[in-house]
Amino acid sequence: MTSIGALGLFVTILFITSNPGDTLIQVILDFDRWETNNGSEFFNMEKFRVRKFNRTISVMNGTGFLLQDLDNRYEYGVHFARSALGNNQFNAYPMKLASRPFCDFIQTYYRDYQHLFLKYTNLPFVPAEGLCPFPKGEYWAKDAFIDSSVIPIVVPEGLWRCTTDLTDSATGELLARGSMYVRLTKELVQ
């Protein structure tokens, strides 16, 4: 999957915070869809689907296959684009998870936020010393959703495209790309 990518991007999008006067602004993040653009020799995400769980939340379900062990021969990064009107006219956004060697990416970004995903997936636990290579295998998600309390309140509303890129470290060649689309809205909570 770029389930690792999906995890990396989830990390950067949510928060509940308070304004002066005891009014809370709640950030709501709703999955829209996942698209695999290329990289079928690395990932098979055809069985991942987004569905409405209840009136207020969408969840991701399915099984994905990582077809090769991933180590530092590959680089991985996530960049973001936003459609303010939700009409799929995206503008690049300066927020990103910088591309770095894959195992370093997992050690730096995924490890700090893995607690958000381990209860909904069978992704491996990454210990303090790291996990390299990241093992190929069958990975699933069951009713996975994003805890919106981790998204900063300053992230604006709209339809967001979070694109994950896997590249060859030596040549810079793009090997796999996937995009997750999420809707971010805000509500006042009294």
C-alpha positions in Angstrom: 0.0 0.0 0.0 1.3 3.2 0.2 -0.4 2.4 3.4 2.9 3.6 4.9 2.4 6.8 2.8 -1.2 7.0 3.9 0.0 6.8 7.5 2.6 9.4 6.9 0.1 11.8 5.5 -2.4 11.2 8.2 0.2 12.4 10.6 0.2 15.9 9.3 -3.5 16.8 9.0 -5.5 17.1 12.4 -6.0 19.0 15.7 -8.7 20.2 18.1 -7.9 23.4 19.9 -9.6 26.1 21.8 -10.2 29.8 21.1 -10.5 32.4 23.8 -14.0 32.3 25.2 -14.3 28.5 25.7 -15.4 27.9 22.1 -13.8 24.8 20.5 -13.1 24.4 16.9 -13.3 20.8 15.9 -11.5 19.6 12.8 -13.3 16.9 10.9 -11.4 14.8 8.4 -13.2 12.4 6.1 -11.7 9.9 3.7 -12.8 10.5 0.1 -10.8 8.0 -1.9 -7.4 6.4 -2.7 -5.8 6.2 -6.1 -2.7 4.3 -7.2 -1.1 6.1 -10.1 1.7 3.7 -10.9 4.0 1.2 -9.1 2.2 -2.0 -9.5 5.5 -3.9 -9.1 5.7 -2.5 -5.5 2.1 -2.1 -4.3 -1.3 -3.6 -5.0 -4.0 -1.5 -3.4 -6.9 -2.6 -5.5 -8.8 -4.0 -2.5 -8.8 -0.8 -0.4 -12.1 1.0 -0.2 -13.5 4.0 1.6 -17.0 3.6 3.1 -19.3 5.6 5.3 -19.1 4.2 8.8 -21.8 6.3 10.3 -23.2 9.8 9.7 -20.1 11.5 10.7 -17.1 9.4 9.7 -15.7 7.5 6.7 -13.4 4.6 7.2 -10.9 2.7 5.1 -11.1 -1.0 4.7 -9.3 -3.6 2.7 -6.1 -5.5 2.1 -3.1 -4.3 0.3 0.1 -6.1 -0.8 3.6 -4.8 -0.5 5.4 -6.8 -3.1 9.0 -6.0 -2.3 11.0 -5.3 0.9 11.7 -1.6 1.1 15.0 -0.4 2.4 17.2 2.7 2.0 17.7 2.0 -1.7 14.4 3.8 -2.1 13.3 7.2 -1.0 9.8 8.1 0.2 8.0 11.4 0.7 4.6 12.9 0.9 3.4 16.2 -0.6 0.1 18.0 -0.3 -2.3 19.9 -2.6 -5.6 21.6 -1.7 -8.8 22.3 -3.6 -10.4 25.1 -1.6 -13.8 24.6 -3.3 -13.6 20.9 -3.4 -13.8 20.9 -7.2 -10.6 18.9 -7.9 -8.7 22.1 -9.0 -5.7 21.6 -6.7 -3.0 24.0 -5.8 0.3 22.7 -4.3 0.5 23.4 -0.6 3.9 24.1 1.1 3.3 21.4 3.8 5.1 18.1 3.1 7.0 15.2 4.6 10.3 15.6 2.9 11.6 12.7 0.8 14.2 10.6 2.6 15.6 7.1 2.5 12.7 4.7 3.2 13.9 3.3 6.5 14.8 6.7 7.7 11.3 7.9 6.7 9.7 5.1 8.7 12.0 5.8 11.7 11.4 9.5 11.6 7.7 10.0 10.7 5.8 6.7 11.0 7.3 5.6 14.3 6.1 8.8 16.1 2.5 8.3 14.9 2.2 4.5 14.6 0.0 4.5 17.7 -2.7 6.1 15.6 -2.8 3.1 13.1 -1.7 0.0 14.9 -5.2 -0.7 16.4 -6.8 -0.5 12.9 -4.1 -2.3 10.8 -1.6 -5.1 10.9 1.2 -2.8 9.9 4.4 -3.8 11.9 5.4 -2.0 15.1 8.6 0.0 14.5 10.8 -0.2 17.7 13.2 2.6 18.7 16.1 1.0 16.8 14.0 1.1 13.6 12.8 -1.5 11.1 14.8 -2.1 8.0 14.0 -3.4 5.6 10.2 -2.8 5.8 8.9 -6.3 5.1 6.9 -7.2 2.0 3.6 -8.8 2.9 -0.2 -8.6 3.1 -1.3 -5.6 5.1 -4.9 -4.8 6.0 -6.9 -2.0 7.5 -10.3 -2.5 9.2 -12.5 0.5 9.9 -9.4 2.8 9.9 -10.0 6.5 10.4 -7.9 9.5 11.2 -8.0 10.9 14.7 -8.7 14.5 13.9 -7.3 15.7 17.2 -3.8 15.5 15.8 -4.5 18.0 12.9 -3.4 21.6 13.6 -6.3 24.0 13.6 -4.4 26.3 11.1 -4.8 23.7 8.3 -7.5 25.2 6.1 -10.7 23.5 5.0 -11.1 21.9 1.6 -10.5 18.8 -0.4 -6.9 17.6 0.2 -4.8 15.4 -2.1 -1.9 13.7 -0.2 0.5 12.2 -2.7 3.1 9.6 -1.8 6.2 9.1 -3.9 8.6 6.1 -3.9 11.7 6.9 -5.8 15.0 5.1 -6.6 17.7 6.7 -4.3 20.4 6.3 -6.9 18.7 7.7 -10.0 15.7 9.7 -8.6 13.4 7.8 -10.9 9.8 7.7 -9.7 8.9 4.1 -9.0 5.4 4.3 -7.4 2.9 7.1 -6.7 -0.4 7.0 -4.9 -2.8 9.7 -3.8 -5.2 9.8 -0.9 -8.0 12.4 -1.0 -9.6 13.7 2.3 -12.1 16.4 3.1 -11.3 18.7 5.9 -14.0 20.7 7.5 -14.3 22.6 10.8 -17.2 23.0 13.3 -17.7 25.2 16.3 -18.4 23.2 19.4 -20.0 25.1 22.3 
